[in-house]
Amino acid sequence: MDHRLKKNNQFAYIYKKGERVHTDNFTLFVVKSRFECYKIGFSISKKLGKANKRNKLKRRMREIAKRIDIPSFCNYVVLAKEKATELDFETLKEELTKLFKKYEKKKNS
């Protein structure tokens, strides 16, 4: 199953209506969905570097999203901040895991 958000209007809707959770290197936007499977998109600004850096970060983030436990019934957009391109794979994995746990904690309280 393909879990990616692809259309610009999907991203715009999540930015407008979504809840936000922050860490040092990422911002997570979340909107509830009526479908069981989650959809996730990654947003990386051109300010963060040239295309090869941005694509490398996006590939890593996609791979991490496959490996970690992401809650269902939601759509997500992960927005990368400035220093995210400098992180290694393990640090990225820890940071994204922390981001989703922070959202779960916020949702449950």
PyMOL commands that set and color helices and strands:
alter all, ss='L'
color gray80, all
select helices_A, chain A and resi 8-17+46-48+51-67+82-86+89-108
alter helices_A, ss='H'
color red, helices_A
select strands_A, chain A and resi 19-22+26-32+39-43+74-80
alter strands_A, ss='S'
color yellow, strands_A
deselect
rebuild
show_as cartoon
